[in-house]
Amino acid sequence: MPGLSPRLREAVDALPLTPASRVLEIGCGPGAAAREVWRRVPAGYVHAIDRSPRAIAQARAGSTEELASGRLALECVAIEDFTSEARFDVAFALRVGGLDGRHPELERAALARIRAVLAPGGRVFIDGGDPLRELTSRVLDDRQ
């Protein structure tokens, strides 16, 4: 996978993806992980968000083919403000300050938005594991 750092490669490898997975990436930065997930879900869909307009501009610039497919969407929005009609099977976030425990109010708002867009049985992964840590439904519910 040229262009994908070892850290991102390990994280994407750890996601429980199926060919038809609907995936939300929170804090996509320049879009490298979103593009790799897109490659791995040929019948699925990837929606990647970031609060930084600069990051989304970089992601768009590097994702021409993926965006043209209609199976990748990029959106400039903070997770605590994100809404979607779509429901996601997998959500993941790497190095997202709102989910690292340092900002409890922001984390509660972010987790509420994530809960709202997960499909039944949807799973959430953040960094901090080996290489990822899954947020269990208990964690998601307890942080309301």
Sequence and secondary structure as in RCSB ss.txt:
>XXXX:A:sequence
MPGLSPRLREAVDALPLTPASRVLEIGCGPGAAAREVWRRVPAGYVHAIDRSPRAIAQARAGSTEELASGRLALE
CVAIEDFTSEARFDVAFALRVGGLDGRHPELERAALARIRAVLAPGGRVFIDGGDPLRELTSRVLDDRQ
>XXXX:A:secstr
 TT  HHHHHHHHHS   TT EEEEES TTSHHHHHHHHH TTSEEEEEES HHHHHHHHHT HHHHHTTSEEEE
E  GGG   SS EEEEEESS GGGSSS HHHHHHHHHHHHHHEEEEEEEEEESSSSEEEE HHHHHHT 
